[in-house]
């Protein structure tokens, strides 16, 4: 129940965030988020790396929006996006994968009226979220392998299928391994 309430709060927070127009409210939310992150004293290096990596992404989004809108709207969108990314990081630190799946199942409980199996839905969400770090790691490993073979960005721009086929092949291999593991655990349909 706690996980379902946290996820519902997270969804409401992110929806509300994109309706806020006041920079002072956004600055206050930023201070609260940063205080929460640094008061947990878990892994400051990972937190700092996460924030720096996403600052680059938010800066890129702001620069792209400067091309199509004025600077105030671009900064407002960047602030909102940065806060949404921080909230996502915080919720990922609070809830484990299993708690997140249980929370999704709890939120989808009203769908049982329509004969939707919420436990299977939660399992599907958990499996999908488990693949995100695997895909990130595989993409980095594939990039390193291609660099070792002398493949440059110029080559990849001309022949993107080299990269895409490698990622898709690894994804299918992982999907097959996950399916076999789930069948061994008794999740047959």
C-alpha positions in Angstrom: 0.0 0.0 0.0 2.9 2.3 0.9 4.5 1.8 -2.6 1.2 2.4 -4.4 0.8 5.7 -2.5 4.3 6.8 -3.2 3.9 6.0 -6.9 0.6 7.9 -7.0 2.2 10.8 -5.2 5.1 10.7 -7.7 2.7 10.8 -10.7 0.6 13.6 -9.2 3.8 15.6 -8.4 5.1 15.3 -12.0 1.8 16.3 -13.5 1.5 19.3 -11.1 5.1 20.2 -11.8 4.4 21.0 -15.4 1.6 23.4 -14.5 3.8 25.5 -12.2 4.7 28.8 -13.7 6.5 30.5 -10.7 10.3 30.2 -10.6 10.4 30.6 -6.8 8.2 27.5 -6.3 10.5 25.6 -8.7 13.6 26.9 -6.8 12.0 25.8 -3.5 11.3 22.3 -4.9 14.9 22.1 -6.1 16.3 22.9 -2.7 14.0 20.4 -1.1 15.0 17.7 -3.6 18.7 18.4 -3.2 18.4 18.4 0.6 16.7 15.1 0.5 19.3 13.6 -1.8 22.3 14.8 0.2 20.8 14.0 3.7 20.4 10.3 2.8 24.2 10.0 2.8 24.2 6.8 0.7 26.4 7.1 -2.3 27.2 10.8 -2.9 29.5 10.0 -5.8 26.7 8.1 -7.7 24.2 10.9 -6.9 26.6 13.5 -8.1 27.3 11.5 -11.3 23.6 11.1 -11.9 22.9 14.8 -11.4 25.8 15.9 -13.7 24.8 13.5 -16.4 21.3 14.7 -16.4 22.3 18.4 -16.2 23.9 17.8 -19.6 20.6 16.4 -20.9 18.6 19.2 -19.4 21.0 21.8 -20.9 20.6 20.2 -24.3 16.8 20.3 -24.1 17.0 24.0 -23.0 19.3 24.9 -25.9 17.0 23.1 -28.4 14.0 24.9 -27.0 15.8 28.2 -27.4 15.6 27.7 -31.1 11.8 27.5 -31.1 10.8 29.6 -28.2 11.9 32.5 -26.0 14.5 32.1 -23.2 12.0 32.2 -20.4 10.0 29.3 -21.7 13.1 27.3 -22.4 14.5 27.9 -18.8 11.1 27.1 -17.3 10.9 23.8 -19.3 14.5 23.0 -18.3 13.7 23.6 -14.6 10.6 21.4 -14.8 12.4 18.6 -16.6 15.3 18.7 -14.1 12.9 18.5 -11.2 11.0 15.6 -12.8 14.4 13.7 -13.3 15.3 14.3 -9.7 12.0 13.0 -8.5 12.5 9.9 -10.6 15.9 9.4 -9.1 14.5 9.8 -5.6 11.6 7.4 -6.1 14.1 4.8 -7.6 16.1 5.1 -4.4 13.2 4.7 -2.1 11.5 1.8 -3.8 13.1 -1.5 -4.8 12.0 -3.2 -8.1 9.8 -5.6 -6.2 8.1 -2.7 -4.2 7.6 -0.8 -7.4 5.9 -3.7 -9.1 3.7 -4.3 -6.1 2.8 -0.6 -6.1 1.8 -0.7 -9.8 -0.3 -3.8 -9.0 -1.9 -1.9 -6.2 -2.7 1.1 -8.4 -4.1 -1.1 -11.1 -6.4 -3.0 -8.6 -9.6 -1.3 -10.0 -8.8 -3.0 -13.3 -9.7 -6.3 -11.8 -13.3 -5.4 -12.4 -12.5 -5.7 -16.1 -10.7 -9.1 -15.5 -7.2 -7.7 -15.9 -4.6 -9.8 -14.1 -2.8 -7.0 -12.1 -0.1 -9.4 -10.8 0.9 -10.3 -14.3 0.9 -6.6 -15.2 3.2 -5.9 -12.2 5.5 -8.7 -13.3 5.7 -7.3 -16.8 6.6 -3.9 -15.5 9.2 -5.3 -13.2 10.8 -7.3 -16.0 10.7 -4.3 -18.3 12.4 -2.1 -15.7 15.0 -4.7 -15.1 16.0 -4.5 -18.8 16.8 -0.8 -18.7 20.2 -1.1 -16.9 21.0 -4.2 -18.9 20.4 -2.3 -22.2 22.5 0.6 -20.9 25.4 -1.7 -20.0 25.1 -3.5 -23.3 25.1 -0.3 -25.3 28.3 0.8 -23.6 29.9 -2.5 -24.1 29.0 -2.5 -27.8 30.4 1.0 -28.2 33.6 -0.1 -26.6 33.8 -3.2 -28.8 33.2 -1.1 -31.9 35.9 1.3 -30.9 38.3 -1.5 -30.4 37.5 -2.7 -34.0 38.3 0.8 -35.3 34.7 1.9 -35.9 34.3 5.7 -35.6 31.3 7.9 -35.1 31.6 8.8 -38.8 31.3 5.1 -39.7 28.3 4.7 -37.4 26.5 7.7 -38.9 26.9 6.2 -42.3 26.1 2.6 -41.3 23.9 2.8 -38.1 22.7 -0.8 -38.7 26.0 -2.0 -37.3 25.1 -0.6 -33.9 21.3 -1.2 -34.1 21.7 -4.9 -35.0 24.1 -5.5 -32.1 21.7 -3.9 -29.6 18.7 -5.8 -31.0 20.6 -9.1 -31.0 21.6 -8.6 -27.3 18.0 -7.5 -26.4 16.6 -10.7 -28.0 19.2 -12.8 -26.2 18.3 -11.2 -22.8 14.5 -11.6 -23.5 15.0 -15.3 -24.3 17.0 -15.8 -21.1 14.4 -13.9 -19.0 11.6 -16.0 -20.5 13.4 -19.2 -19.7 14.1 -18.0 -16.1 10.5 -17.1 -15.6 9.3 -20.4 -16.9 11.7 -22.2 -14.5 10.2 -20.2 -11.7 6.7 -21.3 -12.6 5.4 -18.2 -14.4 4.0 -20.2 -17.4 0.9 -18.9 -19.0 
